[in-house]
């Protein structure tokens, strides 16, 4: 049976692809509010009696649950479509934030923001990139993935000042209620625009299974469609997972500690501006690096990003009061570059996963890959806190991250597409 999308022809398909891409971008602009937890944390009144550990738990739980829920979320969107899964994600996020608005007890925020909110974000996030990249040829995978996920990085640019203003106006609990209703409606409405191409669709006239890259585009294996089991049986998955954990973990370590680093080690009172600069770089960097990877290759772009991030971490370790690196303008540029390199991981690894393992099970396969984000962020952020407790400085954390980033850069030189010829699984 001929579908409406098929009758629209190539131009209609491209238009539909851009609608899905922009819908995914909009959804991520709501989901990325998770990065603004530091603003909510700072606004929690002293008379609530929360300890620092209690203030950290909702965000830590949200990051971990977010990454873990990408696995079932990705698998379900492969099976039943992105619209339903993203809608469920929006509803869970809204319900979780509303639960937070009902009480000032820390456990409610762990459940509401951490478990339900993190799960909702995972489901909705898992549905956006796979739906968008399937409409475009392989030569545009990096760019499209970068545009979709840029919203997640850019969200803090508007969400942080908005949440700070709302807390000052109506308090934390009413702010959570407003955010819960607004984000839930926004995600659910935009989720209705998410669609995958009809069976047999060939983006840009490319061969079925993968777009045909130009001579300057990344080398991908035409026709490879790997099941999750096949992915787990390839050594490349574990190398890529480690690279992702290091790249994402180093960025999340800085994100979670940047405001404290600015105030405690540099005596700067502009930590929130550095966070905004990092968020801006985070969003824009995803588009730039995703597009660059379409031109020069994924591995080459990852190598450049890992080496640059290593250099930036070493620079950050040398930032001391009354030095050039401690100047607000210099630190803002440094923060933006760190954010751009962190954001690159969120654009490049979806593209690499598609290149290496195909589109048929892309949601499930990238969901498994994305667990590296949660594990890396949780581990390196926790390590940074432990090292600060021991030595009273974040310098050693920067050194550890720099060494790990160098190791990840070396791994880009050895990883290659897996030699898998066919998909043996119909599930």
N, C-alpha and C positions, 0 to 999 in steps of 0.2 A: 504494500500500500504506500502510495506516495504521500509524504508528509508535507505540511505547509512550508517547513524550512527548506525542503528539497525543491519545492516549486519557486521559491524566492530566488534561486540561483546564487551565483558566487557573491554578488554585491550584497544581497540580503543576508547571506551567511556571515560575511565580514561585519555587517552592521549588528547582527545578533551577537557575534563574538565580542564586540566592543561594549554592548549593553551588559553582557555578563561580566566583563572585565571591570567596568565602572561600578556595577552592583557589588562585586567582590571588594573593590576598593572602599566603597562606602561602609560595608559591613565591618571591615577591618578598622576603619576610623572609629567605630564604636567599641570593638573588642579591645583595641589597643589602650583603652583607659586603664587596663591592669597596671600599666607602667606608672600611673599616677597615684599608686598606693602610698608613696612617701608623703604626698600632700594630705591624704586622709589620715595617715598615721600621726603627722604633726598636729592635725586639728583635734585629735582625741583629747578631751578634757582631763585634767589631772585627777578630778574627783571620781573618774571612772575606776581609778586604782589599777590600771593595766601596767604590768612590768614590760621591759623592753622585749623580752622573749614573747610575751603575749601580743605585742604590737607587730612583731615580725612574722608570727605564725600564719596569719591569713594570706599574706603575699607569697610566702614560701609554699604553702599548701596549694595556692592557685597555680603557681608555676608548674609544680610537679603534676597536679591533676590535669592541667591543660595539656602537657606533653603526653601523658599516658592516654588520655581520651582521644588523642589524634589517631590512635590505632583502630579502635572500633568505629570512630567517626569516619575515618577514611574508608574503611571497609564497607560500612553501611551506605555511604554516598556512592560508592562504586555499584552497589546492588540496587538501591531504591531511588537513587538520584540525589543531587545536592540540595534541591529545594526543601525537601522534607527534613533532612538532617540539619540544615542551617536554621530552619524554623524552630526545631526542637532546641537548638543551641540558644537562640534568642530568648525563648521562653524560660529556659533554665537560668540564664544570666539574670533576667528580670526578676524571677522568683527569688533567686539568691540574694540580690541586693535589697529586695523588699523585706526579706527575713532580717537582714542587718538593721533595717530601719525600725524594727519592733522592739529592740532592746539594746542595752549598752554592755551586755555580757560578751566577753571575748570568744566564748565557744560558739556563739551565734555567728560571729564574723568568720570564724574558721569554717563553719558549715556553709554559711551563705556566700561569702566572698570566695573562700578557698575551694570548697568541694563543689557546690552547685555552680558558682560563677566560673571557676576554672573548668569544670566539665562542659558548661555551655559554650565557653570560649573555644574549647577544643573541638567540639562538634561543628560549630559555625566556621571556624578557621579552616578545618579540614575540608570543607565543601567549596571554598572559594577558588583556590588556585587550580585544582584539577578541572573544575568546570570551565575555567577561562582558557587554559592552555590548549585544551582539546579542539578549540575553534581555529587555531592558528598553526601555520607550518613550523617545523622544527627550528628554522632560522630565526624565528621570533620568540621562541620559548623563554629565553632569559629576560627579554624586555617585558613581555606580558606578565611573567611571574613577578618581576620587580615592581611593576605598576600595582598589581593586586596587593602585594604584601607591604607596599610603601605606606598604606593607610595605617597599618599596625604601628609602624615606627613614628609616623607623624602625629598620631592621636594625642600624645602627651603635650604637643605644642598648644593645642586648644583646651585639652581636658584639664591640665594642671591649673592654669589660671581660672578656668570656669569652676572647678571644684573648690579652689581656695576661696573664690568669691561667694559661692553658695554656702560653704561652711560658715563664713563670717556673717552671712545674712540669716540663715535659718538653722545652723547647727549641723552636726554630723549625721544624726539620724534622719532628719528631713532631707538632707542632701542625698543619702542613700536611696530614699524613696523616690525622689525626683529622677535620679540616674537610672534606677531600676525600671521605671515606667518608660522613660525616654529611650533608653538603649534597647529595651525589649521591643518596643514598637518599631524603632528604626531597623533593627536587624530582621524582624519578621516580615516587614514590608519589602525590604530589598531582597530578602531570600526568595520571594516569589518570581524574581527576574532571573534566577539562576537556572540555566538549562544546559544539558550536554547535547552535542550534535547527534543527529539521527544515525542509525546503523549504516555503515558504508560510506559515511561522510569523509571526503578527502580534502583537507585544508589546502587552499591555494593550488589545487590540482596535483598535490603530492601523492606519492604512492601510499596505499593503505598501510597504516601502522606507524608511519613516521614521515615527517616532512623531508623533502630532499634538500640537504644543506648546500649552500654555495661553497665555492672553493675556500672562502675565507671564514665560513661558519664552522662551529664545532663539529668534529667528526662523531657521528652517531651511527649505531648499528641498525640499519633498516630492517623492519619487520620483527625485531625482538620483542616478545611479550612475555614477561616473567611473572609467574605466580608468587605470592608471598613466600611459599616454601622454597622455591627456586632461589629467591633473593637471599634467604637465610642460609642457603647452601653455598653461596658465592663468597669467597674471601674478600672481594671488593666491598661488600656491604659493611663489614666490620672495620675496614680501613677508613671508608667514608664516614662511618659513625664516629670513630675516634676524632677525625678531623673536625667534624661538625661540633662535637662536644667541646673541643678546645676553643674553636673560633667563637661559638655562642657563649661558652662559659666565661671566656675572658671579657667579652662585652658586658654580660650580665653582672659580672663581678664589679665592674666600674659603675654600671647603672645603679646598683644597689648601695654603693658606698660613696658616690661622687659628692653629694651634698656634705656628708660628714668629712670627707677628705678635704674639701675646700675650706670648711670652717676650722677643723682641728689641726691640719698640717700647714695650711696656707694663710690662715686667719682672714679668709675672704668671707664677706657677708652676702655674697651673690651666688650662693650655691644653686638657687632655683633657676638663675639665668644660665648656668652651665648645664643644668639638666635640660633646659629648653634647647640649648645649642646642640647637645648630644641627640635629642629627639629629632631635630631638624635634619642633622646629618644622617641619622638612622633611616629616616624616610627617603630622602633624596638619594642616599647611597645605594639603596636597593634598586632604584631605577637605573642609575648610572652603571653599576657593576653588572646588573642583569643584561643590559644592552651591550656593554663591552664584551661580555662572555659570548654573545652571539657573533661578535666580529672576530675575536682572537682565540676563543675556546674557553671551556669551563676551567680546565686544570691550570691554564696559564693565568687566568684571572684570579683563581684561588691562591696560586703561588704569590702573586703580587700583593693580594690582600693580607695574607698571613705574614709576609715579610714586613709590610708597612705597619701592620698592627703590632708586630714585635718591636719595631723601632719606636712606635708611639708609647708602648708600655715602658720602654726604657727611658724615654723622655719624661714620662709622668713620674717615674721613680726619682728623678732628679729635681722635681719641682719643690722648691723650698721657699720660705718667706724671704722677701726682699731680693728676689732674683728675677730675671726676665721671665722665666717660666711661671712665676707666681702672679704676673700681671693679668688682670681680668680679661683683657682682649686676647692675649696669647692663650690663656687657659680655655677661652671660649672656642677658639680655632682648634685647639688640641682636642677638646671634648667633641666637637663636630666631626673631626676626622676619625676619632675612636668610634663614634656612633655610626659613621658611614661604613667602616670596616666591619663592625658588628652586623649591621643591616645587610651587608653583602651576603652573609651566610644564609639569610632567610630568602634571598633571591636565587642564589647559585645552587644550593643543595636540592631544591625542588627540580631545577632544570637538569642537574646531573642525574637525579633519580629517574626522571623521564627518559633522558638519553640512554642510560644504562639498562633500564628495566622495562621500558615501554609505557603505554597509556592504559591498557586494559585494566590493570590492577593498580594504577598510579596512586589512587587515594590510600589504599591499604599499605602499599609499599612505602610511600612517603610518610605515612603515619608511623611506621616502624622506625624509619630514619629519624623522625622528629623527636623521638624519645631522647636522643642525644642532647637536644636543646634543654630539656628539663634536668637531666642528670648532670650535664656540664654546668648549667647555671646554679643548680643547688649545691654541687660539690665545690666549685671555685668560690662562690659567695660565702659558703660556710668556712672554707679555708682562709679567706681574707679576714673574716671575723676572728678566727682562732689566732692567726698570726698577729693581728692587731692587739688582741688581749695579751699575748706573750711579749711582744716587742714594742708596743705603743706606737707603731707606724705601719703604713700601708706599703712601704717601699719593698719589703720582701715579697709581698703578694704580686707586685709588678714584675719582680725578677722571675718568680715561678711561672707566671703567665707568659713571659717572654721566652723562656726555655721551651714551654709546651708549644707555643706558636712556631718556634723554629722547627720543632719535631714535626708539626703538622705540615709545614712548608716542604720538608723533605719527603713526606708521604705523597704529596702531589706529584712528585717525580716518578713514583713507582706504580701508582694505581692506573689501571687500564680497564676499558669496558670488558665485562665478563663474556666468555665464549659459551653462551647458552643459545641453542638454535630454535627451540620451540617451547610453547607453554603446554605443560602436560596436565595442567589442572583446569577444570572448567568452573571451579568455584570462585 
